[in-house]
Amino acid sequence: MVCTKDGILIARHENEISTTTDIIQHPEFTNRRTTKIIDGKSVTGWFTEDFTLAELKTLKARERLLNLRIQNTVFDGLFEIPTLQEIIDLVRQKSREVGRIIGIYLETKHPSYFASIGLPIEEKLVEVLQKNDCSKVFIQSFEVANLKKLARITDLPLIQLINESDRPYDFVLNQDSRTYQDLITPAGLTEIATYATGIGINKNLLVPRDSNNYLLSPTNLVKDAHAKNLLVHAWTFRNENIFLSAEFQNNPAGEYRYFYRLGIDGAFSDFPDKAVKAIAL
């Protein structure tokens, strides 16, 4: 979730939207192209917080990974950027159609940044979810402070995202020297368990790779997290060979099965149909 200028939560993986929309084809917005510092990095483009929802609704979504997923470009220009409310409405509609409750998994993107410009995400998110009586929801974040804040205002399960390098950006702002690696030590997992239900872990931290892209021995992280009563959700599974280890070239189903056998509780995938199908294999 990222935020619009008028405080509406919308679904974009990043607040910079030049690669996920057709904004470059809108000359009326040319003068809003700018450079900002987002989580300590210089980013140039167009940003959701500089547009009202009405303005963003004039744009159309497009495939981000053009070189890898040319087949998806047939959908370019067909869909608007959805709001959180529209996603909730869609999920409810599909739940009725299939006869079961479909959950929602949300990520708060760049929460410290949005708070710094007067558009904090946490209260807006909880307000929309409560208004819609949403209960089958996970909320995740790469930052820590905003998850702790969410833990004070909602009982929904929270997931601490953990990357294989770097550190949470709120740690940078607060001059906390700990890294993501520190968060997966026994002490780090103990702390996470005080405010979160689980961890969303880069799969390379579960099974590292060597310099030739072969898998090494699995770490003890799944076992360690489960010992703290934390769920383990691994990310991100993709079908293309460029993302697969040497053992699983042209065999993404094999990779799913390998990680499932490690005992993970969930998987993020760009191809969820394949992820579900692999469960039964």
N, C-alpha and C positions, 0 to 999 in steps of 0.2 A: 504494500500500500504506500502510495505517495500522495501528496496534497496539492490541490489547486490553489490559486490566488484567493478564491473565496471560501476556502476551508472545507472543500469536499474531498473525501478520500476516493481515489481512483486506482485502477490496477495497471501499473507499469512496473517493470523490473527495476528501472532507474527513473529518476526525475528528469534526466536528460533524454529527449525523445527524438533526436534526429535519425536514429537507426531503427526505431520501432513505429514510426508514423511517416506520413507523407508531407510533413510540415515544410520540407524544402520546396515543395510545389505550391506553397501558399505565399505569394509575394507580399500580401498584406501583413505578414509577420516577419519579414526579412529583418527589420530593424530591432527585433527582440533577440536576435542571436547575440550571445554574450559569453564571457568566460567567468567562471566561478571556481572557488575552492570548495570542493565537496570531499569531506573526510580527509582533508589534507592534500588532496590531489587537484591539479588544475584541469578543469573540464570545460570545453568549448561547445556550445550548441544552444538548443532551446530547452527551457526548463519549465516543468509543469506549474511551479509556484509563480510564474510570471503570466499565467493565463487563467481566465475564469473558466468554469466548467463549460459555459456556453461556447466560448471560443475553442476549447479543446474538442468539443463535439463536432466541429466543422472538419476535423482531421479524420483520417482513416488509418487503421493499423496495417503494418506490413511485416513480412518475415525479416528477422534480424540476421540470421546466419545464411545469407544469400548463397555463398559459395558451397555450403554443405547441404542446404535444403532447398534447392531450386524448385522442387516439386511443390513446395508450400507457397510459392509466389503466385499461384493461381488464386489464392485467397486475398492477395494484396488489394486494398481499396474496398473491401466488402464490409468491414466491421468498424464500428466506432470504438473508442476507448471506453470500457465499462466502468461505472462507479461501483463502489462496494455494495450499495443498495441493489443495483441491477444484477450483480453476481448472486446476492442472496435470493433475489426473486427467481433467477434462472435455476438455482439449486433446488428451490422449493418446487418449481414446476417439474423438473426432471425427477425429483424424489417421488412426486405423485405418479408420474408416468411409469416408473420402474417398480413402485411399491415398496421402497425402502428409503430410509433417511440417508441422504448423501451429506458428508461432512464438508467443511471448509477449512483450508489450511492457509493462514495469512502470514505475511512477513511485514514487519514495520521497517521500512527502508530509511536509512540515514536519519534516525530519530533525533540525534543531537543537533544535526544541521537544521532540521525543520523546527525544532524548539528554538534555535538561535534566531530564526527569522520570524518568530511569533506564530508559528503554525504547528504546535505540538500535536503529535499523532495520537497519543495514548487515550486521552479523554474522548476524542472524536470517535475512535475505533470502538471503545466500550459502549459509548452512547448508541451507536448504530446497532451493534450486536444486541444490546439489551432491549432496544425498541422493537427489534424483530424476534425477540425471545429465542435467540440462537444458542444452542447448547452443545451441538456436535462440532466443536471448533478447536483448532490448535492455533496459537499465536507464537511466532518465532521471531528472533532477532539476533544479529551478530553483536549487538551491544548488550551490556549487562544492566546498567542503571535503569534503562527504560523497562526491562523485564521486571526488575524489582519494583518499579513504580506500578506496573500493571498488576503485579501480585497483590498490591494493596487495594486495588479498585475492581478486581474481577477474580472469580473463582475458576475461570476457564483455564485449561492446561496450557502452560507456557513451555517453550522449547528454546534452549540456549544453542544457537548456531556456533559451530566451531570450525575454523579453517585450519589448514595445515601449516600456515605461516602467519606472521604479523600478529596484531593484537586488537582487541575491541577499540573502536575509535573513542569511546567515552573514557577508556583508560588513558589514551593519549592526552585528551583534554584535561584529565584529572591528575596527570603526571604519575599514573600508576604503571610501574615498569613491568607488570606481569604480561605474559603473552598467552595466546590460545593454548600453547603447550602446557603452560602452568595450570590452565583450567581443567586439563584432563589428568592431572595427578590425583592421587587419592584425596588430598586436601582440597583441591579445586573442585572435584566432583562432590565432595561433602558440602561445599558452599553452594554449588549450583542446586543441590537438592533442597536447600532452604527456600528457594523461590521458584523453581521450575519443576516440571514433570519429567523432562527428558532432555537429551542433547540431539541436535541435528548435526551430524558429523561428516566432514569431508571423508569420503570412503578411503582415500589414501592414508588416513590415519588409522584405519582399521586393518588395511593390508597395504603396506608400502610397496613401491616398485623399485627395481634396480635401474641402472643406467641404460640397460637394453630393453626396458619396458616390460620386464618379467616380474610377476608377483613374488614378493618375499613372504616370509612366514607371517601369519596374522599376529597382531598385537593382542594384549589382554584387555583392550579397552571395552569391548562388549561385556565381558565378565565383570570388569571393575565397575562399570556404570550400573549394571544390574544389581551389583552388591549394594549400591546406594539407592536402590529402588527407582532408578532413572530409566526411562525408555531410551532406545537408541534408534534414530532414524538416519539413514545414510543417504548421501547425495554426491553427485547427480549422475544417474544412470542414463546413458545415451546409446543409440544403436550404431552410430558411425564408427568405423575402425579407428579413426584418429583419437577417439576417446577410450578405446578398449585396450586392455593389456595384451601383450603378445600371445598369451595362451588363448584368448577369447576373440581373436580376429575372426570376423564373419560369424560369430557365435554369441550375440548379446544375451540369448537365453541362458547360455552356460554361465555367464557372469552373474546374472540374477541368482541362479541356483547356488552358486558358490557362496555369495554373500548371505543368502537366506540361511544356508547351513551354519553360518557363524552365529546365528541367533538374533539378528537385527529384528527390530519390531516394526520397521516400516522403511520404505524406500521412496526417494524422490526420483521421478523419471520424466524425461521429455516424451516418452512413449508409454504411457500408463497401461495401454492395452497389452503391450508385451510384458510389462512388469507383472500384471495380474495373471496372464496366461502362464508365465513361468512358475507360479506358485503350484500349479497342478501337475507340472512335469516331473 
